[in-house]
Each structure stands twice: as structure tokens, then as C-alpha cells.
């Protein structure tokens, strides 16, 4: 019995160290990266150490697990040896197993990890110093273990890289936003804004551009007065000018340049030299991502670009406002014309123009229609029907019913949509 009492302080000390290892592992993996970066910018030393540890999370976790395993094995071995000598037969080993299982499970695992989850940021900063020391001591051993693990998994065709998966990081952020939205902590509008930022890298300008059929253009061969009248009529600040045919874009006219030219000509509109004030058109490929195009808009300090396909044919135009609307939603000013693209009916259905984009419809109705294969509602219907439906036909897919109200030549111009309740699985 004396040996057991003498061993108790040593085992309890080892259990306490094991508890610190467990708390460090849980806290460092659960700590908020965003808050740690913010605290580091404010000069917090603990946050700086946490960020340093998280730059190589695999090595950090490996070192903590190695230290924790060594402590637990040492405590269990000492207890088993003492109990085996103090209690005859095999009861000593059994008693040591029961005692150490309870001590390790309750005081070295559950209790410290529960505390670390509740106060992950504070515990991570508090234990970052000792953990950093453990990583330095066990670093070479962990590197050897990682090498052996990668070689072993490589025999089974599993390839592990050390680099960070950026797409996985984006999905982690998206998942966090969706989770907090479901919990009521993130508003729907904020959810769409955060999701829009993450979607910029995955979307092309062809998905948000104004189609060439809807572009307001002006014939450059007209008189300055006629051009001015058309500029005032369409209400846009920038308008493409074409010569002979709409595909032949010769420049872009800006209202500020036109007003400045009128001021320089003392109000004599016919004296304005249009060729001198129009700006050279900027053409971009339709496969340009929204993220790259937004960065280019900011670099070139221009907000207007014409979109062409691989053959150089005009497909549409995209503006800075079009990209920003993918983040913040529809932007309207005092000159915008309200277009009834989505109209709710008394029976719970909605009337939708075929040119309305799926993303805008999802935001307006809080739906989740897929937009991977089509950009507009009409495009989604054609993709699912595998043909261009006739007026009066009805289709059901993605828990919605689609009825074609109007079709002009080969275009679906108006639809009616009803949401259908999801059928329970049998």
C-alpha cells in the first residue's frame, strides 16, 4: 500500500500533463483563425504563436499526440508495475487497468477537451507556448513519421501533398456560413453576400453579362445631335458605337466626355467631333472569371468591357456593377427602369421572364435551383427538357413545376413556376 501511495503524486502529475496535451490539441484545432489573425495584428503574442503552430497543423497535431501518448503509456506502465507487486495474482493488472482507464478518460481526455471546446481561443493562446516547445523537440521525429505514413499510403495509391487545398478552404467557409444561417446567426442577405464572394472565382463573365440582343448601341454614322438624343433616351452612362453593322464596334461613348465636348464647343452640338471623344473598346474573352475581371477593372480603372467568344464574335458586355450585383444583389439608381422580371401570383406561383437568371430567382424567392448547367430560367428548362418546349407544355423537376407561357421563334420568353412539396422517401 505504501508503494501505491508513493506512486499517486507521480501518476497524478502525469495525468495533469496529459490533460494539458489534450486541451492543447482540441483548442488549437478549434481556435478561430480569423480571430487569431486579428489578435496578432493587435500585438497579441499568444495569437502569434497559435498562427505559427497552425501554419503546419499536421506537425503540431503529431507532436501533441506523440507527447500525450508517451505520458499516458508511462503513467499506465508505472501504475501496472506497482499494482502488480502490491496485489497478488492477476488482480493487480486488472485493478491498474480500471484505475488508469477512469483517470485518463475522465481527467486527461473528456474534462480538458470539454473546457478547450468551450474556451478554445483562450486555451489555445494560453497553451501555445508549451505546445511550441513540444513541436520543436518532437519535430524531427514527427517528420520521420509523416514520411513513413506517406510512403505507406503511397503503396495503396493514396498521394498526400503538403500544400493547402484552397478549394477545400472555400468550402469550409461556405459550410460555416450555411451552418450559422441555419442556426439563425447569419441573415439571408448576408448569407448570399458571403456566398457571392466565394462564387466569383467559379463564375465566368458569360454568366452575368448583358446579352448582345439586349445591348443598347448607337450608330456612329449619325449626326452628333442624333447620337446625343439616343444617349439621353437609353439612360446609360456608357454606350458602344458601331459602324455599318452592330458586330463592328468602333468605340465606347461616355456621357462625361460628351458633356465636356459640348462645353468646349459652347453648346454647338453639330460642331462636336465624335471620333475624337469616343474611347477604344475593350474586348475580353467570355471565359474570364469574375474574380479576375473584378481585379482587372480595379487595375485599369474602367468599369465597362465587351465580351467576345473564341472566334471574336460579340457576345455581350459586362460592367463593374454586374459583378458587384453578384455579391450585394440588384443595384438600382434613380435612372434604372423597373422591369417586372418576377411577378408573384395569387395561387403561390410566379410569372418569370425567360431571361431572368437563376441566381437572381433563387435570391428573390429563397430557392435552390441549380445553376451549373444554365444561366437563365429558360436555359434551365431547355436543359432539363432536352429540347425547346412549346407554349402550354408543363414540366416538373427540382421540386418545381414549370409551365411555358410564351415562346417566340426559338426563345422561351415567359414561364410560370410552382414550388412542389418534397415527396417523403418510402
C-alpha positions as CSV (number, residue, x, y, z in Angstrom):
1,X,0.0,0.0,0.0
2,X,2.9,2.3,0.7
3,X,4.2,1.9,-2.8
4,X,0.8,2.9,-4.2
5,X,0.6,6.0,-2.0
6,X,4.1,7.0,-3.1
7,X,3.2,6.5,-6.7
8,X,0.0,8.6,-6.6
9,X,1.6,12.1,-6.9
10,X,3.7,10.9,-9.8
11,X,0.7,9.5,-11.7
12,X,-1.5,12.5,-10.9
13,X,1.3,14.7,-12.2
14,X,1.5,12.7,-15.4
15,X,-2.3,12.8,-15.8
16,X,-2.2,16.6,-15.4
17,X,0.4,16.9,-18.2
18,X,-1.7,14.6,-20.4
19,X,-4.7,16.8,-19.7
20,X,-2.7,19.8,-21.0
21,X,-1.7,17.9,-24.1
22,X,-5.4,17.0,-24.8
23,X,-6.6,20.6,-24.1
24,X,-3.9,21.9,-26.5
25,X,-4.8,19.6,-29.3
26,X,-8.5,20.4,-29.1
27,X,-8.1,24.1,-28.6
28,X,-5.6,24.6,-31.3
29,X,-7.7,22.8,-33.9
30,X,-10.9,24.6,-32.8
31,X,-9.5,28.1,-32.5
32,X,-10.8,30.8,-34.8
33,X,-8.2,31.5,-37.4
34,X,-9.9,34.9,-38.2
35,X,-9.8,36.0,-34.5
36,X,-6.2,34.8,-34.1
37,X,-5.1,36.8,-37.1
38,X,-6.9,39.9,-35.8
39,X,-5.3,39.5,-32.3
40,X,-1.9,39.0,-33.9
41,X,-2.3,42.3,-35.8
42,X,-3.1,43.9,-32.4
43,X,0.1,42.6,-31.0
44,X,-1.0,39.6,-29.0
45,X,1.9,37.2,-28.5
46,X,-0.2,34.1,-27.8
47,X,-2.2,34.6,-31.0
48,X,1.1,34.9,-32.9
49,X,2.3,31.6,-31.6
50,X,-1.1,30.0,-32.4
51,X,-0.9,31.2,-36.0
52,X,2.7,29.9,-36.2
53,X,1.6,26.5,-35.0
54,X,-1.4,26.3,-37.4
55,X,0.8,27.0,-40.4
56,X,1.9,23.3,-40.1
57,X,-1.1,21.8,-38.4
58,X,-0.1,18.2,-39.2
59,X,3.3,18.5,-37.4
60,X,1.6,20.3,-34.5
61,X,-1.0,17.6,-34.0
62,X,1.6,14.9,-34.5
63,X,3.9,16.3,-31.8
64,X,1.0,16.8,-29.3
65,X,-0.3,13.2,-29.9
66,X,3.2,11.8,-29.5
67,X,3.8,13.6,-26.2
68,X,0.3,12.7,-25.0
69,X,0.8,9.0,-25.9
70,X,4.2,8.9,-24.1
71,X,2.8,10.4,-20.9
72,X,-0.2,8.1,-20.9
73,X,1.9,5.0,-21.6
74,X,4.4,5.9,-18.9
75,X,1.7,6.6,-16.3
76,X,-0.1,3.3,-17.2
77,X,3.2,1.3,-17.1
78,X,4.2,2.7,-13.6
79,X,0.7,2.0,-12.2
80,X,0.6,-1.5,-13.6
81,X,4.1,-2.3,-12.2
82,X,3.2,-1.1,-8.7
83,X,-0.3,-2.6,-8.6
84,X,1.1,-6.0,-9.8
85,X,3.6,-6.1,-6.9
86,X,1.1,-4.8,-4.3
87,X,-1.9,-7.1,-5.3
88,X,-1.1,-10.8,-5.8
89,X,-2.2,-12.7,-8.8
90,X,-3.6,-11.1,-11.9
91,X,-5.9,-8.7,-9.9
92,X,-3.1,-6.1,-9.8
93,X,-3.0,-5.7,-13.5
94,X,-6.8,-5.6,-13.7
95,X,-7.0,-3.0,-10.9
96,X,-4.4,-0.9,-12.7
97,X,-6.3,-1.1,-16.0
98,X,-9.5,0.0,-14.3
99,X,-7.9,2.9,-12.4
100,X,-5.9,4.3,-15.3
101,X,-8.8,3.9,-17.7
102,X,-11.0,6.1,-15.4
103,X,-8.3,8.6,-14.7
104,X,-7.2,9.0,-18.3
105,X,-10.7,9.0,-19.8
106,X,-12.2,11.5,-17.3
107,X,-9.3,13.8,-16.3
108,X,-6.9,13.5,-19.2
109,X,-9.5,13.4,-22.1
110,X,-13.1,14.4,-21.5
111,X,-12.6,17.1,-18.9
112,X,-9.8,19.1,-20.6
113,X,-11.3,18.7,-24.1
114,X,-14.6,19.9,-22.9
115,X,-13.0,23.0,-21.4
116,X,-11.0,23.5,-24.5
117,X,-14.1,23.5,-26.7
118,X,-15.9,26.0,-24.5
119,X,-12.9,28.4,-24.4
120,X,-10.9,27.3,-27.5
121,X,-9.4,30.7,-28.3
122,X,-8.3,31.5,-24.7
123,X,-7.0,28.0,-24.1
124,X,-5.1,27.9,-27.4
125,X,-3.3,31.2,-26.6
126,X,-2.5,30.0,-23.0
127,X,-1.0,26.7,-24.1
128,X,0.6,27.9,-27.3
129,X,4.0,28.5,-25.6
130,X,4.4,24.9,-24.2
131,X,3.0,23.4,-27.4
132,X,5.5,25.3,-29.5
133,X,8.3,23.9,-27.3
134,X,6.9,20.3,-27.7
135,X,6.8,20.8,-31.5
136,X,10.4,21.9,-31.6
137,X,11.5,18.9,-29.5
138,X,9.5,16.3,-31.4
139,X,9.6,17.9,-34.8
140,X,12.3,15.6,-36.3
141,X,10.5,12.5,-35.0
142,X,7.2,13.7,-36.4
143,X,8.8,14.5,-39.8
144,X,10.1,10.9,-39.9
145,X,6.7,9.6,-39.0
146,X,5.0,11.7,-41.7
147,X,7.5,10.4,-44.3
148,X,6.7,6.8,-43.3
149,X,3.0,7.4,-43.4
150,X,3.1,9.0,-46.9
151,X,5.3,6.2,-48.2
152,X,2.9,3.6,-46.8
153,X,-0.2,5.2,-48.2
154,X,1.6,5.7,-51.5
155,X,1.8,1.9,-51.8
156,X,-2.0,1.9,-51.9
157,X,-2.3,4.7,-54.4
158,X,-3.0,7.5,-51.9
159,X,-1.0,10.6,-52.6
160,X,-0.7,13.3,-49.9
161,X,0.6,16.8,-50.6
162,X,1.9,19.3,-48.1
163,X,0.2,22.2,-49.8
164,X,-3.1,23.6,-48.7
165,X,-6.2,22.9,-50.7
166,X,-7.7,26.4,-51.4
167,X,-11.0,25.0,-52.7
168,X,-11.3,23.0,-49.5
169,X,-10.8,26.2,-47.5
170,X,-13.5,27.9,-49.5
171,X,-15.9,25.0,-48.9
172,X,-15.1,25.1,-45.2
173,X,-16.0,28.8,-45.1
174,X,-19.2,28.2,-47.2
175,X,-20.2,25.4,-44.8
176,X,-19.7,27.6,-41.8
177,X,-21.9,30.3,-43.3
178,X,-24.6,27.8,-44.2
179,X,-24.5,26.3,-40.7
180,X,-24.7,29.7,-38.9
181,X,-27.5,30.7,-41.3
182,X,-29.5,27.6,-40.4
183,X,-28.9,28.4,-36.7
184,X,-30.3,31.9,-37.3
185,X,-27.0,33.7,-36.6
186,X,-26.4,34.9,-40.2
187,X,-29.2,36.7,-42.1
188,X,-30.3,35.6,-45.5
189,X,-28.9,38.7,-47.2
190,X,-25.5,38.3,-45.6
191,X,-25.5,34.6,-46.5
192,X,-26.0,35.5,-50.2
193,X,-23.3,38.2,-50.0
194,X,-20.7,35.9,-48.4
195,X,-21.6,33.1,-50.9
196,X,-21.3,35.6,-53.8
197,X,-17.8,36.5,-52.8
198,X,-16.8,32.8,-52.8
199,X,-18.5,32.2,-56.1
200,X,-16.6,34.9,-58.0
201,X,-13.7,32.5,-58.8
202,X,-16.0,29.8,-60.1
203,X,-18.1,32.0,-62.4
204,X,-17.3,33.4,-65.8
205,X,-18.3,36.8,-67.2
206,X,-20.6,35.0,-69.6
207,X,-22.9,34.1,-66.7
208,X,-23.5,37.8,-65.7
209,X,-23.0,39.7,-68.9
210,X,-25.8,41.6,-70.7
211,X,-26.5,39.6,-73.9
212,X,-25.8,41.2,-77.2
213,X,-29.5,41.1,-78.0
214,X,-30.2,43.5,-75.1
215,X,-27.3,45.9,-75.5
216,X,-28.2,49.5,-76.3
217,X,-26.0,50.5,-79.2
218,X,-25.7,53.7,-81.3
219,X,-24.8,54.0,-85.0
220,X,-21.6,56.1,-85.2
221,X,-22.6,57.3,-88.7
222,X,-25.4,59.5,-87.3
223,X,-25.1,63.2,-86.6
224,X,-23.9,64.4,-83.1
225,X,-27.4,65.6,-82.3
226,X,-28.9,62.2,-83.1
227,X,-26.3,60.4,-81.0
228,X,-27.0,62.8,-78.1
229,X,-30.7,62.1,-78.4
230,X,-30.2,58.4,-78.3
231,X,-27.8,58.7,-75.3
232,X,-30.5,60.6,-73.4
233,X,-33.1,58.1,-74.4
234,X,-31.4,54.9,-73.3
235,X,-30.2,56.4,-70.0
236,X,-26.8,54.6,-69.8
237,X,-23.6,56.4,-68.9
238,X,-21.5,54.4,-71.4
239,X,-22.8,53.2,-74.8
240,X,-21.0,51.2,-77.6
241,X,-20.9,52.8,-81.0
242,X,-20.9,50.7,-84.1
243,X,-20.4,51.4,-87.8
244,X,-22.4,49.7,-90.7
245,X,-23.4,46.6,-88.5
246,X,-23.8,46.0,-84.8
247,X,-20.9,43.5,-84.7
248,X,-18.5,46.2,-85.8
249,X,-17.9,48.1,-82.6
250,X,-15.7,51.1,-83.2
251,X,-15.7,52.7,-79.7
252,X,-17.5,53.5,-76.5
253,X,-19.0,56.9,-75.8
254,X,-19.1,58.2,-72.2
255,X,-21.6,60.8,-71.2
256,X,-19.0,62.8,-69.3
257,X,-16.8,63.0,-72.4
258,X,-19.9,64.1,-74.4
259,X,-20.8,66.8,-71.9
260,X,-17.2,68.1,-71.8
261,X,-17.2,68.2,-75.6
262,X,-20.4,70.2,-75.6
263,X,-19.0,72.6,-73.1
264,X,-15.8,73.1,-75.2
265,X,-18.0,73.7,-78.3
266,X,-20.0,76.4,-76.4
267,X,-23.2,74.3,-76.8
268,X,-22.8,73.8,-80.6
269,X,-23.7,70.1,-80.8
270,X,-23.1,69.8,-84.5
271,X,-19.5,71.1,-84.1
272,X,-18.6,68.1,-81.8
273,X,-16.0,65.7,-83.3
274,X,-17.3,62.3,-82.2
275,X,-14.3,60.5,-83.4
276,X,-12.1,62.5,-81.1
277,X,-14.1,61.7,-77.9
278,X,-15.0,58.1,-78.2
279,X,-12.9,55.6,-76.3
280,X,-11.3,52.5,-77.7
281,X,-13.4,49.4,-77.0
282,X,-12.0,46.8,-74.5
283,X,-12.7,43.2,-75.5
284,X,-12.4,40.3,-73.1
285,X,-13.0,36.5,-73.6
286,X,-16.2,35.1,-72.3
287,X,-14.2,32.5,-70.2
288,X,-12.7,35.2,-67.9
289,X,-13.6,34.5,-64.3
290,X,-15.4,37.2,-62.3
291,X,-12.7,37.3,-59.8
292,X,-10.0,38.1,-62.4
293,X,-12.3,40.5,-64.2
294,X,-13.0,42.4,-60.9
295,X,-9.3,42.7,-60.3
296,X,-8.7,43.9,-63.8
297,X,-11.5,46.5,-63.6
298,X,-9.8,47.9,-60.5
299,X,-6.4,47.9,-62.1
300,X,-7.4,49.6,-65.3
301,X,-9.8,52.0,-63.6
302,X,-12.5,51.3,-66.1
303,X,-16.0,49.8,-65.5
304,X,-17.0,48.6,-68.9
305,X,-15.9,45.7,-71.2
306,X,-17.2,43.9,-74.3
307,X,-17.4,40.1,-74.2
308,X,-16.4,38.0,-77.2
309,X,-16.2,34.3,-77.9
310,X,-13.3,32.3,-79.2
311,X,-14.0,33.4,-82.8
312,X,-14.1,37.1,-81.8
313,X,-17.8,37.5,-82.2
314,X,-19.6,39.8,-79.8
315,X,-21.5,38.0,-77.1
316,X,-22.4,40.8,-74.7
317,X,-21.0,43.3,-72.3
318,X,-20.1,43.3,-68.6
319,X,-19.7,46.1,-66.1
320,X,-18.3,46.5,-62.7
321,X,-21.9,46.9,-61.4
322,X,-22.8,43.5,-62.9
323,X,-20.1,41.8,-60.8
324,X,-20.9,43.7,-57.6
325,X,-24.5,42.7,-58.0
326,X,-23.4,39.1,-57.7
327,X,-22.3,39.9,-54.2
328,X,-24.7,42.5,-52.9
329,X,-27.8,41.8,-55.0
330,X,-29.6,44.1,-57.5
331,X,-28.3,47.7,-57.5
332,X,-30.8,50.3,-58.7
333,X,-30.4,54.0,-59.1
334,X,-32.8,56.8,-59.9
335,X,-32.3,56.2,-63.7
336,X,-32.9,52.5,-63.6
337,X,-36.1,51.2,-65.3
338,X,-38.0,48.8,-63.1
339,X,-38.6,45.6,-65.1
340,X,-41.2,43.1,-63.9
341,X,-39.0,40.0,-64.3
342,X,-40.5,38.1,-61.4
343,X,-44.2,38.6,-60.5
344,X,-45.9,36.6,-57.7
345,X,-49.4,35.1,-58.4
346,X,-52.3,34.7,-56.0
347,X,-52.1,30.9,-56.2
348,X,-48.5,30.7,-54.9
349,X,-47.0,30.6,-58.4
350,X,-44.7,33.2,-60.0
351,X,-44.5,34.5,-63.5
352,X,-40.9,34.8,-64.7
353,X,-39.3,36.2,-67.8
354,X,-37.1,33.6,-69.6
355,X,-34.1,35.9,-69.4
356,X,-34.2,36.1,-65.6
357,X,-31.0,34.5,-64.2
358,X,-31.3,31.5,-61.9
359,X,-29.2,33.2,-59.3
360,X,-31.5,36.2,-59.2
361,X,-34.5,34.0,-59.0
362,X,-33.0,32.0,-56.1
363,X,-32.2,35.1,-54.2
364,X,-35.7,36.6,-54.8
365,X,-37.6,33.5,-53.8
366,X,-35.0,31.9,-51.5
367,X,-35.0,28.8,-53.7
368,X,-32.2,26.5,-54.6
369,X,-32.5,25.8,-58.3
370,X,-29.2,24.5,-59.8
371,X,-27.2,27.0,-62.0
372,X,-24.3,24.8,-63.0
373,X,-25.7,23.9,-66.5
374,X,-27.6,27.0,-67.4
375,X,-27.6,30.8,-66.6
376,X,-31.2,31.8,-67.2
377,X,-34.5,30.2,-66.2
378,X,-35.3,29.5,-69.8
379,X,-31.9,27.8,-70.2
380,X,-32.6,25.6,-67.2
381,X,-35.9,24.5,-68.7
382,X,-34.4,23.7,-72.1
383,X,-31.5,21.8,-70.4
384,X,-33.9,19.6,-68.4
385,X,-36.4,19.1,-71.3
386,X,-33.6,18.4,-73.8
387,X,-35.4,20.5,-76.4
388,X,-37.2,23.8,-76.8
389,X,-40.7,23.3,-75.4
390,X,-43.8,24.8,-76.9
391,X,-46.2,27.2,-75.2
392,X,-48.6,25.4,-72.9
393,X,-46.2,22.5,-72.0
394,X,-45.5,21.7,-68.4
395,X,-42.5,20.0,-66.8
396,X,-41.6,19.0,-63.2
397,X,-38.1,18.9,-61.9
398,X,-36.0,20.0,-58.9
399,X,-39.2,20.1,-56.8
400,X,-40.8,22.8,-59.0
401,X,-43.4,22.7,-61.8
402,X,-42.6,24.8,-64.9
403,X,-45.2,25.9,-67.5
404,X,-44.3,27.6,-70.7
405,X,-46.5,30.7,-71.2
406,X,-44.9,32.3,-74.2
407,X,-42.4,31.2,-76.9
408,X,-41.1,33.5,-79.7
409,X,-39.4,31.6,-82.5
410,X,-36.7,29.6,-80.6
411,X,-36.8,31.6,-77.4
412,X,-38.9,31.0,-74.3
413,X,-39.9,34.4,-73.1
414,X,-42.2,33.8,-70.2
415,X,-42.8,30.9,-67.8
416,X,-44.9,30.2,-64.7
417,X,-43.4,28.3,-61.8
418,X,-44.9,26.5,-58.9
419,X,-42.9,25.1,-56.0
420,X,-43.9,21.5,-55.2
421,X,-43.5,19.9,-51.8
422,X,-40.8,17.3,-51.5
423,X,-42.1,13.7,-51.5
424,X,-41.1,11.7,-48.4
425,X,-38.8,8.8,-49.1
426,X,-40.5,5.4,-49.0
